[in-house]
Amino acid sequence: MNDWLVQNEHSLQSRDINYQLITADELKKVSDLVTPNQVLAIAEMPVTTVPDPSAFTGMALALDGIRDPGNLGTMIRTADWFGIRQIICSADSVDMYNPKVVQSTMGSFGRVNVTYTDLEAFFATLPVDIPVFGALLQGPDITVKKFTRAGIILIGSESHGISKNLIPYVNEPIHIPRFSDSGSDNQAESLNASIANGIICFEICKQLFKNNF
């Protein structure tokens, strides 16, 4: 769109990015959206590599059976916000290049390394001293637990939570408490997976950052 090009042409030229001006009708034909944005980008899919479990460092997300594109996209965006650059998905999770996933990331898909693998095989070779944080009902309250080391946040599927075969690898169970004046007000069965992920990322990353871990 011409208005967008006028505002951004200098940035495009300074980065040596090729561009082609098209009409609004042409943009609508090539976009998946009913109301497309002003611009579309064509990008090369990067070659990604699953991190070596034996040499793992830093923070990462492990996503178990995340099938909703909006949830995965939001999780990638959340990881980017908190500086988490590695996401390891189970093989049955939704494709990160699903158009709805890419749209939901708001550009974060280009800054976070997302890979797919057999999570059970990955955790089986992960050193036992690496924290694996997982939301379980019997876990300690995340708001009072002390986090002193980076590790892997394991998030289960929207429907079933963390798979039974992965629960034994959770060595740092956590629990997101409900807060209400009356217990009877808490009728929700569970939190949305991406919301739970956001709460967990916030609390762990906040503590690690404040304490320089």
mmCIF file of the C-alpha atoms, coordinates in Angstrom:
data_MODEL
# 
_entry.id   MODEL 
# 
loop_
_atom_site.group_PDB 
_atom_site.id 
_atom_site.type_symbol 
_atom_site.label_atom_id 
_atom_site.label_alt_id 
_atom_site.label_comp_id 
_atom_site.label_asym_id 
_atom_site.label_entity_id 
_atom_site.label_seq_id 
_atom_site.pdbx_PDB_ins_code 
_atom_site.Cartn_x 
_atom_site.Cartn_y 
_atom_site.Cartn_z 
_atom_site.occupancy 
_atom_site.B_iso_or_equiv 
_atom_site.pdbx_formal_charge 
_atom_site.auth_seq_id 
_atom_site.auth_comp_id 
_atom_site.auth_asym_id 
_atom_site.auth_atom_id 
_atom_site.pdbx_PDB_model_num 
ATOM 1   C CA . MET A 1 1   ? 0.000   0.000   0.000  1.00 0.00 ? 1   MET A CA 1 
ATOM 2   C CA . ASN A 1 2   ? 1.362   3.401   -1.011 1.00 0.00 ? 2   ASN A CA 1 
ATOM 3   C CA . ASP A 1 3   ? 0.781   5.120   2.369  1.00 0.00 ? 3   ASP A CA 1 
ATOM 4   C CA . TRP A 1 4   ? 2.733   2.396   4.196  1.00 0.00 ? 4   TRP A CA 1 
ATOM 5   C CA . LEU A 1 5   ? 5.522   2.577   1.631  1.00 0.00 ? 5   LEU A CA 1 
ATOM 6   C CA . VAL A 1 6   ? 5.859   6.343   2.026  1.00 0.00 ? 6   VAL A CA 1 
ATOM 7   C CA . GLN A 1 7   ? 6.239   5.944   5.798  1.00 0.00 ? 7   GLN A CA 1 
ATOM 8   C CA . ASN A 1 8   ? 8.688   3.034   5.657  1.00 0.00 ? 8   ASN A CA 1 
ATOM 9   C CA . GLU A 1 9   ? 10.620  3.351   2.397  1.00 0.00 ? 9   GLU A CA 1 
ATOM 10  C CA . HIS A 1 10  ? 13.753  4.708   4.105  1.00 0.00 ? 10  HIS A CA 1 
ATOM 11  C CA . SER A 1 11  ? 13.874  1.716   6.492  1.00 0.00 ? 11  SER A CA 1 
ATOM 12  C CA . LEU A 1 12  ? 13.443  -0.708  3.608  1.00 0.00 ? 12  LEU A CA 1 
ATOM 13  C CA . GLN A 1 13  ? 16.234  0.911   1.600  1.00 0.00 ? 13  GLN A CA 1 
ATOM 14  C CA . SER A 1 14  ? 18.603  1.100   4.566  1.00 0.00 ? 14  SER A CA 1 
ATOM 15  C CA . ARG A 1 15  ? 18.199  -2.643  5.090  1.00 0.00 ? 15  ARG A CA 1 
ATOM 16  C CA . ASP A 1 16  ? 18.444  -3.419  1.362  1.00 0.00 ? 16  ASP A CA 1 
ATOM 17  C CA . ILE A 1 17  ? 15.032  -5.099  1.369  1.00 0.00 ? 17  ILE A CA 1 
ATOM 18  C CA . ASN A 1 18  ? 13.390  -5.670  -2.002 1.00 0.00 ? 18  ASN A CA 1 
ATOM 19  C CA . TYR A 1 19  ? 9.747   -4.657  -2.213 1.00 0.00 ? 19  TYR A CA 1 
ATOM 20  C CA . GLN A 1 20  ? 6.916   -4.531  -4.713 1.00 0.00 ? 20  GLN A CA 1 
ATOM 21  C CA . LEU A 1 21  ? 4.005   -2.093  -4.585 1.00 0.00 ? 21  LEU A CA 1 
ATOM 22  C CA . ILE A 1 22  ? 0.669   -3.842  -5.201 1.00 0.00 ? 22  ILE A CA 1 
ATOM 23  C CA . THR A 1 23  ? -2.957  -2.754  -5.180 1.00 0.00 ? 23  THR A CA 1 
ATOM 24  C CA . ALA A 1 24  ? -5.425  -3.306  -2.353 1.00 0.00 ? 24  ALA A CA 1 
ATOM 25  C CA . ASP A 1 25  ? -7.249  -5.906  -4.452 1.00 0.00 ? 25  ASP A CA 1 
ATOM 26  C CA . GLU A 1 26  ? -4.022  -7.816  -5.111 1.00 0.00 ? 26  GLU A CA 1 
ATOM 27  C CA . LEU A 1 27  ? -3.166  -7.737  -1.411 1.00 0.00 ? 27  LEU A CA 1 
ATOM 28  C CA . LYS A 1 28  ? -6.573  -9.175  -0.532 1.00 0.00 ? 28  LYS A CA 1 
ATOM 29  C CA . LYS A 1 29  ? -6.112  -12.028 -3.024 1.00 0.00 ? 29  LYS A CA 1 
ATOM 30  C CA . VAL A 1 30  ? -2.768  -13.162 -1.588 1.00 0.00 ? 30  VAL A CA 1 
ATOM 31  C CA . SER A 1 31  ? -3.647  -12.678 2.099  1.00 0.00 ? 31  SER A CA 1 
ATOM 32  C CA . ASP A 1 32  ? -5.358  -15.267 4.329  1.00 0.00 ? 32  ASP A CA 1 
ATOM 33  C CA . LEU A 1 33  ? -7.132  -12.496 6.236  1.00 0.00 ? 33  LEU A CA 1 
ATOM 34  C CA . VAL A 1 34  ? -10.601 -11.154 5.478  1.00 0.00 ? 34  VAL A CA 1 
ATOM 35  C CA . THR A 1 35  ? -9.231  -7.675  6.192  1.00 0.00 ? 35  THR A CA 1 
ATOM 36  C CA . PRO A 1 36  ? -5.522  -7.835  5.307  1.00 0.00 ? 36  PRO A CA 1 
ATOM 37  C CA . ASN A 1 37  ? -2.893  -5.563  6.789  1.00 0.00 ? 37  ASN A CA 1 
ATOM 38  C CA . GLN A 1 38  ? -1.054  -2.999  4.674  1.00 0.00 ? 38  GLN A CA 1 
ATOM 39  C CA . VAL A 1 39  ? 1.915   -5.195  3.918  1.00 0.00 ? 39  VAL A CA 1 
ATOM 40  C CA . LEU A 1 40  ? 2.950   -8.834  3.527  1.00 0.00 ? 40  LEU A CA 1 
ATOM 41  C CA . ALA A 1 41  ? 6.483   -10.202 3.892  1.00 0.00 ? 41  ALA A CA 1 
ATOM 42  C CA . ILE A 1 42  ? 8.034   -13.227 2.220  1.00 0.00 ? 42  ILE A CA 1 
ATOM 43  C CA . ALA A 1 43  ? 10.618  -14.842 4.489  1.00 0.00 ? 43  ALA A CA 1 
ATOM 44  C CA . GLU A 1 44  ? 12.811  -17.910 4.227  1.00 0.00 ? 44  GLU A CA 1 
ATOM 45  C CA . MET A 1 45  ? 12.073  -20.652 6.755  1.00 0.00 ? 45  MET A CA 1 
ATOM 46  C CA . PRO A 1 46  ? 15.179  -21.098 8.923  1.00 0.00 ? 46  PRO A CA 1 
ATOM 47  C CA . VAL A 1 47  ? 16.819  -24.464 9.504  1.00 0.00 ? 47  VAL A CA 1 
ATOM 48  C CA . THR A 1 48  ? 16.313  -25.177 13.214 1.00 0.00 ? 48  THR A CA 1 
ATOM 49  C CA . THR A 1 49  ? 18.023  -27.710 15.455 1.00 0.00 ? 49  THR A CA 1 
ATOM 50  C CA . VAL A 1 50  ? 16.734  -29.282 18.659 1.00 0.00 ? 50  VAL A CA 1 
ATOM 51  C CA . PRO A 1 51  ? 19.118  -28.334 21.480 1.00 0.00 ? 51  PRO A CA 1 
ATOM 52  C CA . ASP A 1 52  ? 21.421  -31.033 22.808 1.00 0.00 ? 52  ASP A CA 1 
ATOM 53  C CA . PRO A 1 53  ? 19.850  -32.149 26.132 1.00 0.00 ? 53  PRO A CA 1 
ATOM 54  C CA . SER A 1 54  ? 23.246  -33.012 27.612 1.00 0.00 ? 54  SER A CA 1 
ATOM 55  C CA . ALA A 1 55  ? 24.493  -29.463 27.024 1.00 0.00 ? 55  ALA A CA 1 
ATOM 56  C CA . PHE A 1 56  ? 21.288  -27.569 27.760 1.00 0.00 ? 56  PHE A CA 1 
ATOM 57  C CA . THR A 1 57  ? 21.552  -24.107 29.328 1.00 0.00 ? 57  THR A CA 1 
ATOM 58  C CA . GLY A 1 58  ? 19.235  -21.150 29.875 1.00 0.00 ? 58  GLY A CA 1 
ATOM 59  C CA . MET A 1 59  ? 15.451  -20.988 29.795 1.00 0.00 ? 59  MET A CA 1 
ATOM 60  C CA . ALA A 1 60  ? 13.210  -22.835 27.354 1.00 0.00 ? 60  ALA A CA 1 
ATOM 61  C CA . LEU A 1 61  ? 9.606   -23.868 26.875 1.00 0.00 ? 61  LEU A CA 1 
ATOM 62  C CA . ALA A 1 62  ? 8.582   -27.459 26.160 1.00 0.00 ? 62  ALA A CA 1 
ATOM 63  C CA . LEU A 1 63  ? 5.092   -27.623 24.668 1.00 0.00 ? 63  LEU A CA 1 
ATOM 64  C CA . ASP A 1 64  ? 3.257   -30.923 24.873 1.00 0.00 ? 64  ASP A CA 1 
ATOM 65  C CA . GLY A 1 65  ? 0.479   -31.421 22.337 1.00 0.00 ? 65  GLY A CA 1 
ATOM 66  C CA . ILE A 1 66  ? -0.403  -27.764 21.771 1.00 0.00 ? 66  ILE A CA 1 
ATOM 67  C CA . ARG A 1 67  ? -2.823  -27.973 18.841 1.00 0.00 ? 67  ARG A CA 1 
ATOM 68  C CA . ASP A 1 68  ? -4.554  -24.600 18.900 1.00 0.00 ? 68  ASP A CA 1 
ATOM 69  C CA . PRO A 1 69  ? -2.780  -22.169 16.521 1.00 0.00 ? 69  PRO A CA 1 
ATOM 70  C CA . GLY A 1 70  ? -3.728  -19.120 18.568 1.00 0.00 ? 70  GLY A CA 1 
ATOM 71  C CA . ASN A 1 71  ? -2.319  -20.661 21.732 1.00 0.00 ? 71  ASN A CA 1 
ATOM 72  C CA . LEU A 1 72  ? 0.998   -21.589 20.118 1.00 0.00 ? 72  LEU A CA 1 
ATOM 73  C CA . GLY A 1 73  ? 1.335   -18.163 18.550 1.00 0.00 ? 73  GLY A CA 1 
ATOM 74  C CA . THR A 1 74  ? 0.639   -16.477 21.876 1.00 0.00 ? 74  THR A CA 1 
ATOM 75  C CA . MET A 1 75  ? 3.189   -18.710 23.621 1.00 0.00 ? 75  MET A CA 1 
ATOM 76  C CA . ILE A 1 76  ? 5.873   -17.803 21.074 1.00 0.00 ? 76  ILE A CA 1 
ATOM 77  C CA . ARG A 1 77  ? 5.066   -14.119 21.572 1.00 0.00 ? 77  ARG A CA 1 
ATOM 78  C CA . THR A 1 78  ? 5.166   -14.530 25.375 1.00 0.00 ? 78  THR A CA 1 
ATOM 79  C CA . ALA A 1 79  ? 8.515   -16.334 25.209 1.00 0.00 ? 79  ALA A CA 1 
ATOM 80  C CA . ASP A 1 80  ? 9.915   -13.497 23.105 1.00 0.00 ? 80  ASP A CA 1 
ATOM 81  C CA . TRP A 1 81  ? 8.678   -10.915 25.650 1.00 0.00 ? 81  TRP A CA 1 
ATOM 82  C CA . PHE A 1 82  ? 10.469  -12.665 28.514 1.00 0.00 ? 82  PHE A CA 1 
ATOM 83  C CA . GLY A 1 83  ? 13.653  -13.299 26.564 1.00 0.00 ? 83  GLY A CA 1 
ATOM 84  C CA . ILE A 1 84  ? 13.122  -17.042 26.131 1.00 0.00 ? 84  ILE A CA 1 
ATOM 85  C CA . ARG A 1 85  ? 14.627  -17.917 22.765 1.00 0.00 ? 85  ARG A CA 1 
ATOM 86  C CA . GLN A 1 86  ? 14.080  -21.698 22.675 1.00 0.00 ? 86  GLN A CA 1 
ATOM 87  C CA . ILE A 1 87  ? 10.781  -23.585 22.351 1.00 0.00 ? 87  ILE A CA 1 
ATOM 88  C CA . ILE A 1 88  ? 10.723  -27.377 21.984 1.00 0.00 ? 88  ILE A CA 1 
ATOM 89  C CA . CYS A 1 89  ? 7.388   -28.762 20.761 1.00 0.00 ? 89  CYS A CA 1 
ATOM 90  C CA . SER A 1 90  ? 6.114   -32.319 20.729 1.00 0.00 ? 90  SER A CA 1 
ATOM 91  C CA . ALA A 1 91  ? 5.706   -33.776 17.254 1.00 0.00 ? 91  ALA A CA 1 
ATOM 92  C CA . ASP A 1 92  ? 1.893   -33.603 17.512 1.00 0.00 ? 92  ASP A CA 1 
ATOM 93  C CA . SER A 1 93  ? 1.817   -29.861 18.209 1.00 0.00 ? 93  SER A CA 1 
ATOM 94  C CA . VAL A 1 94  ? 0.484   -27.481 15.564 1.00 0.00 ? 94  VAL A CA 1 
ATOM 95  C CA . ASP A 1 95  ? 2.922   -26.345 12.868 1.00 0.00 ? 95  ASP A CA 1 
ATOM 96  C CA . MET A 1 96  ? 4.516   -23.029 13.802 1.00 0.00 ? 96  MET A CA 1 
ATOM 97  C CA . TYR A 1 97  ? 4.127   -21.892 10.172 1.00 0.00 ? 97  TYR A CA 1 
ATOM 98  C CA . ASN A 1 98  ? 0.363   -22.311 10.290 1.00 0.00 ? 98  ASN A CA 1 
ATOM 99  C CA . PRO A 1 99  ? -0.899  -18.856 9.166  1.00 0.00 ? 99  PRO A CA 1 
ATOM 100 C CA . LYS A 1 100 ? -2.858  -18.362 12.388 1.00 0.00 ? 100 LYS A CA 1 
ATOM 101 C CA . VAL A 1 101 ? 0.229   -19.182 14.464 1.00 0.00 ? 101 VAL A CA 1 
ATOM 102 C CA . VAL A 1 102 ? 2.403   -16.727 12.530 1.00 0.00 ? 102 VAL A CA 1 
ATOM 103 C CA . GLN A 1 103 ? -0.235  -14.011 12.813 1.00 0.00 ? 103 GLN A CA 1 
ATOM 104 C CA . SER A 1 104 ? -0.631  -14.571 16.575 1.00 0.00 ? 104 SER A CA 1 
ATOM 105 C CA . THR A 1 105 ? 3.107   -14.204 17.174 1.00 0.00 ? 105 THR A CA 1 
ATOM 106 C CA . MET A 1 106 ? 3.055   -10.596 15.906 1.00 0.00 ? 106 MET A CA 1 
ATOM 107 C CA . GLY A 1 107 ? 6.542   -11.072 14.471 1.00 0.00 ? 107 GLY A CA 1 
ATOM 108 C CA . SER A 1 108 ? 8.028   -13.019 17.389 1.00 0.00 ? 108 SER A CA 1 
ATOM 109 C CA . PHE A 1 109 ? 8.292   -16.187 15.273 1.00 0.00 ? 109 PHE A CA 1 
ATOM 110 C CA . GLY A 1 110 ? 11.374  -14.594 13.690 1.00 0.00 ? 110 GLY A CA 1 
ATOM 111 C CA . ARG A 1 111 ? 13.179  -14.194 17.029 1.00 0.00 ? 111 ARG A CA 1 
ATOM 112 C CA . VAL A 1 112 ? 12.385  -17.486 18.806 1.00 0.00 ? 112 VAL A CA 1 
ATOM 113 C CA . ASN A 1 113 ? 13.853  -20.850 17.795 1.00 0.00 ? 113 ASN A CA 1 
ATOM 114 C CA . VAL A 1 114 ? 10.968  -23.348 17.589 1.00 0.00 ? 114 VAL A CA 1 
ATOM 115 C CA . THR A 1 115 ? 11.738  -27.030 17.031 1.00 0.00 ? 115 THR A CA 1 
ATOM 116 C CA . TYR A 1 116 ? 9.795   -30.306 17.090 1.00 0.00 ? 116 TYR A CA 1 
ATOM 117 C CA . THR A 1 117 ? 10.888  -33.594 18.627 1.00 0.00 ? 117 THR A CA 1 
ATOM 118 C CA . ASP A 1 118 ? 9.883   -36.546 20.805 1.00 0.00 ? 118 ASP A CA 1 
ATOM 119 C CA . LEU A 1 119 ? 9.679   -34.836 24.197 1.00 0.00 ? 119 LEU A CA 1 
ATOM 120 C CA . GLU A 1 120 ? 9.959   -38.073 26.169 1.00 0.00 ? 120 GLU A CA 1 
ATOM 121 C CA . ALA A 1 121 ? 13.216  -38.952 24.388 1.00 0.00 ? 121 ALA A CA 1 
ATOM 122 C CA . PHE A 1 122 ? 14.461  -35.402 24.950 1.00 0.00 ? 122 PHE A CA 1 
ATOM 123 C CA . PHE A 1 123 ? 13.730  -35.422 28.688 1.00 0.00 ? 123 PHE A CA 1 
ATOM 124 C CA . ALA A 1 124 ? 15.125  -38.932 29.080 1.00 0.00 ? 124 ALA A CA 1 
ATOM 125 C CA . THR A 1 125 ? 18.613  -37.664 28.189 1.00 0.00 ? 125 THR A CA 1 
ATOM 126 C CA . LEU A 1 126 ? 18.333  -34.313 29.985 1.00 0.00 ? 126 LEU A CA 1 
ATOM 127 C CA . PRO A 1 127 ? 20.660  -34.042 33.012 1.00 0.00 ? 127 PRO A CA 1 
ATOM 128 C CA . VAL A 1 128 ? 18.654  -34.673 36.184 1.00 0.00 ? 128 VAL A CA 1 
ATOM 129 C CA . ASP A 1 129 ? 19.836  -31.419 37.768 1.00 0.00 ? 129 ASP A CA 1 
ATOM 130 C CA . ILE A 1 130 ? 18.166  -29.287 35.077 1.00 0.00 ? 130 ILE A CA 1 
ATOM 131 C CA . PRO A 1 131 ? 14.889  -27.901 36.515 1.00 0.00 ? 131 PRO A CA 1 
ATOM 132 C CA . VAL A 1 132 ? 11.775  -28.985 34.643 1.00 0.00 ? 132 VAL A CA 1 
ATOM 133 C CA . PHE A 1 133 ? 8.872   -26.818 35.802 1.00 0.00 ? 133 PHE A CA 1 
ATOM 134 C CA . GLY A 1 134 ? 5.394   -28.246 35.303 1.00 0.00 ? 134 GLY A CA 1 
ATOM 135 C CA . ALA A 1 135 ? 1.992   -27.111 36.544 1.00 0.00 ? 135 ALA A CA 1 
ATOM 136 C CA . LEU A 1 136 ? 0.553   -29.933 38.665 1.00 0.00 ? 136 LEU A CA 1 
ATOM 137 C CA . LEU A 1 137 ? -2.263  -29.802 41.211 1.00 0.00 ? 137 LEU A CA 1 
ATOM 138 C CA . GLN A 1 138 ? 0.004   -31.116 43.960 1.00 0.00 ? 138 GLN A CA 1 
ATOM 139 C CA . GLY A 1 139 ? 2.788   -28.644 43.223 1.00 0.00 ? 139 GLY A CA 1 
ATOM 140 C CA . PRO A 1 140 ? 3.754   -25.775 45.549 1.00 0.00 ? 140 PRO A CA 1 
ATOM 141 C CA . ASP A 1 141 ? 2.179   -22.336 45.109 1.00 0.00 ? 141 ASP A CA 1 
ATOM 142 C CA . ILE A 1 142 ? 4.066   -20.529 42.332 1.00 0.00 ? 142 ILE A CA 1 
ATOM 143 C CA . THR A 1 143 ? 3.639   -17.181 44.140 1.00 0.00 ? 143 THR A CA 1 
ATOM 144 C CA . VAL A 1 144 ? 5.628   -18.329 47.192 1.00 0.00 ? 144 VAL A CA 1 
ATOM 145 C CA . LYS A 1 145 ? 8.068   -20.799 45.623 1.00 0.00 ? 145 LYS A CA 1 
ATOM 146 C CA . LYS A 1 146 ? 11.657  -19.599 45.200 1.00 0.00 ? 146 LYS A CA 1 
ATOM 147 C CA . PHE A 1 147 ? 13.205  -20.057 41.772 1.00 0.00 ? 147 PHE A CA 1 
ATOM 148 C CA . THR A 1 148 ? 16.998  -20.030 41.743 1.00 0.00 ? 148 THR A CA 1 
ATOM 149 C CA . ARG A 1 149 ? 17.947  -21.634 38.444 1.00 0.00 ? 149 ARG A CA 1 
ATOM 150 C CA . ALA A 1 150 ? 16.842  -21.420 34.829 1.00 0.00 ? 150 ALA A CA 1 
ATOM 151 C CA . GLY A 1 151 ? 15.357  -24.520 33.260 1.00 0.00 ? 151 GLY A CA 1 
ATOM 152 C CA . ILE A 1 152 ? 12.526  -25.809 31.083 1.00 0.00 ? 152 ILE A CA 1 
ATOM 153 C CA . ILE A 1 153 ? 8.882   -24.845 31.522 1.00 0.00 ? 153 ILE A CA 1 
ATOM 154 C CA . LEU A 1 154 ? 6.686   -27.761 30.429 1.00 0.00 ? 154 LEU A CA 1 
ATOM 155 C CA . ILE A 1 155 ? 3.184   -26.804 29.296 1.00 0.00 ? 155 ILE A CA 1 
ATOM 156 C CA . GLY A 1 156 ? 0.570   -29.468 28.600 1.00 0.00 ? 156 GLY A CA 1 
ATOM 157 C CA . SER A 1 157 ? -2.166  -29.567 26.006 1.00 0.00 ? 157 SER A CA 1 
ATOM 158 C CA . GLU A 1 158 ? -5.349  -27.541 26.157 1.00 0.00 ? 158 GLU A CA 1 
ATOM 159 C CA . SER A 1 159 ? -7.491  -30.647 26.727 1.00 0.00 ? 159 SER A CA 1 
ATOM 160 C CA . HIS A 1 160 ? -5.390  -33.082 28.764 1.00 0.00 ? 160 HIS A CA 1 
ATOM 161 C CA . GLY A 1 161 ? -2.588  -31.137 30.420 1.00 0.00 ? 161 GLY A CA 1 
ATOM 162 C CA . ILE A 1 162 ? 0.863   -32.695 30.696 1.00 0.00 ? 162 ILE A CA 1 
ATOM 163 C CA . SER A 1 163 ? 1.028   -36.211 29.255 1.00 0.00 ? 163 SER A CA 1 
ATOM 164 C CA . LYS A 1 164 ? 1.313   -38.997 31.819 1.00 0.00 ? 164 LYS A CA 1 
ATOM 165 C CA . ASN A 1 165 ? 4.567   -40.237 30.305 1.00 0.00 ? 165 ASN A CA 1 
ATOM 166 C CA . LEU A 1 166 ? 6.152   -36.789 30.812 1.00 0.00 ? 166 LEU A CA 1 
ATOM 167 C CA . ILE A 1 167 ? 5.020   -36.156 34.402 1.00 0.00 ? 167 ILE A CA 1 
ATOM 168 C CA . PRO A 1 168 ? 7.912   -38.223 35.905 1.00 0.00 ? 168 PRO A CA 1 
ATOM 169 C CA . TYR A 1 169 ? 10.369  -35.753 34.349 1.00 0.00 ? 169 TYR A CA 1 
ATOM 170 C CA . VAL A 1 170 ? 8.822   -32.782 36.184 1.00 0.00 ? 170 VAL A CA 1 
ATOM 171 C CA . ASN A 1 171 ? 11.285  -32.308 39.056 1.00 0.00 ? 171 ASN A CA 1 
ATOM 172 C CA . GLU A 1 172 ? 10.015  -28.814 39.951 1.00 0.00 ? 172 GLU A CA 1 
ATOM 173 C CA . PRO A 1 173 ? 6.216   -29.065 40.180 1.00 0.00 ? 173 PRO A CA 1 
ATOM 174 C CA . ILE A 1 174 ? 4.324   -25.804 40.561 1.00 0.00 ? 174 ILE A CA 1 
ATOM 175 C CA . HIS A 1 175 ? 0.725   -24.786 41.067 1.00 0.00 ? 175 HIS A CA 1 
ATOM 176 C CA . ILE A 1 176 ? -1.094  -21.605 40.002 1.00 0.00 ? 176 ILE A CA 1 
ATOM 177 C CA . PRO A 1 177 ? -3.438  -20.791 42.908 1.00 0.00 ? 177 PRO A CA 1 
ATOM 178 C CA . ARG A 1 178 ? -6.949  -19.446 42.668 1.00 0.00 ? 178 ARG A CA 1 
ATOM 179 C CA . PHE A 1 179 ? -7.718  -16.228 44.523 1.00 0.00 ? 179 PHE A CA 1 
ATOM 180 C CA . SER A 1 180 ? -11.300 -15.439 45.474 1.00 0.00 ? 180 SER A CA 1 
ATOM 181 C CA . ASP A 1 181 ? -13.325 -14.234 48.449 1.00 0.00 ? 181 ASP A CA 1 
ATOM 182 C CA . SER A 1 182 ? -15.344 -17.418 48.204 1.00 0.00 ? 182 SER A CA 1 
ATOM 183 C CA . GLY A 1 183 ? -14.250 -20.808 47.001 1.00 0.00 ? 183 GLY A CA 1 
ATOM 184 C CA . SER A 1 184 ? -17.646 -21.310 45.399 1.00 0.00 ? 184 SER A CA 1 
ATOM 185 C CA . ASP A 1 185 ? -16.813 -18.527 42.931 1.00 0.00 ? 185 ASP A CA 1 
ATOM 186 C CA . ASN A 1 186 ? -14.068 -20.624 41.344 1.00 0.00 ? 186 ASN A CA 1 
ATOM 187 C CA . GLN A 1 187 ? -16.005 -22.641 38.795 1.00 0.00 ? 187 GLN A CA 1 
ATOM 188 C CA . ALA A 1 188 ? -13.460 -22.714 35.956 1.00 0.00 ? 188 ALA A CA 1 
ATOM 189 C CA . GLU A 1 189 ? -12.070 -26.196 35.382 1.00 0.00 ? 189 GLU A CA 1 
ATOM 190 C CA . SER A 1 190 ? -8.645  -24.979 34.302 1.00 0.00 ? 190 SER A CA 1 
ATOM 191 C CA . LEU A 1 191 ? -6.677  -22.114 32.790 1.00 0.00 ? 191 LEU A CA 1 
ATOM 192 C CA . ASN A 1 192 ? -6.137  -21.711 29.081 1.00 0.00 ? 192 ASN A CA 1 
ATOM 193 C CA . ALA A 1 193 ? -2.714  -23.167 28.203 1.00 0.00 ? 193 ALA A CA 1 
ATOM 194 C CA . SER A 1 194 ? -1.294  -19.900 26.886 1.00 0.00 ? 194 SER A CA 1 
ATOM 195 C CA . ILE A 1 195 ? -2.566  -17.973 29.941 1.00 0.00 ? 195 ILE A CA 1 
ATOM 196 C CA . ALA A 1 196 ? -0.988  -20.502 32.311 1.00 0.00 ? 196 ALA A CA 1 
ATOM 197 C CA . ASN A 1 197 ? 2.225   -20.268 30.309 1.00 0.00 ? 197 ASN A CA 1 
ATOM 198 C CA . GLY A 1 198 ? 2.241   -16.479 30.641 1.00 0.00 ? 198 GLY A CA 1 
ATOM 199 C CA . ILE A 1 199 ? 1.762   -16.587 34.418 1.00 0.00 ? 199 ILE A CA 1 
ATOM 200 C CA . ILE A 1 200 ? 4.514   -19.172 34.874 1.00 0.00 ? 200 ILE A CA 1 
ATOM 201 C CA . CYS A 1 201 ? 6.967   -17.349 32.577 1.00 0.00 ? 201 CYS A CA 1 
ATOM 202 C CA . PHE A 1 202 ? 6.333   -14.085 34.414 1.00 0.00 ? 202 PHE A CA 1 
ATOM 203 C CA . GLU A 1 203 ? 6.930   -15.454 37.923 1.00 0.00 ? 203 GLU A CA 1 
ATOM 204 C CA . ILE A 1 204 ? 10.009  -17.523 37.103 1.00 0.00 ? 204 ILE A CA 1 
ATOM 205 C CA . CYS A 1 205 ? 11.678  -14.944 34.860 1.00 0.00 ? 205 CYS A CA 1 
ATOM 206 C CA . LYS A 1 206 ? 10.901  -12.142 37.330 1.00 0.00 ? 206 LYS A CA 1 
ATOM 207 C CA . GLN A 1 207 ? 12.641  -13.953 40.178 1.00 0.00 ? 207 GLN A CA 1 
ATOM 208 C CA . LEU A 1 208 ? 15.636  -15.034 38.096 1.00 0.00 ? 208 LEU A CA 1 
ATOM 209 C CA . PHE A 1 209 ? 16.104  -11.512 36.729 1.00 0.00 ? 209 PHE A CA 1 
ATOM 210 C CA . LYS A 1 210 ? 15.792  -9.773  40.108 1.00 0.00 ? 210 LYS A CA 1 
ATOM 211 C CA . ASN A 1 211 ? 18.236  -12.170 41.730 1.00 0.00 ? 211 ASN A CA 1 
ATOM 212 C CA . ASN A 1 212 ? 20.681  -12.236 38.778 1.00 0.00 ? 212 ASN A CA 1 
ATOM 213 C CA . PHE A 1 213 ? 20.444  -16.005 38.378 1.00 0.00 ? 213 PHE A CA 1 
# 
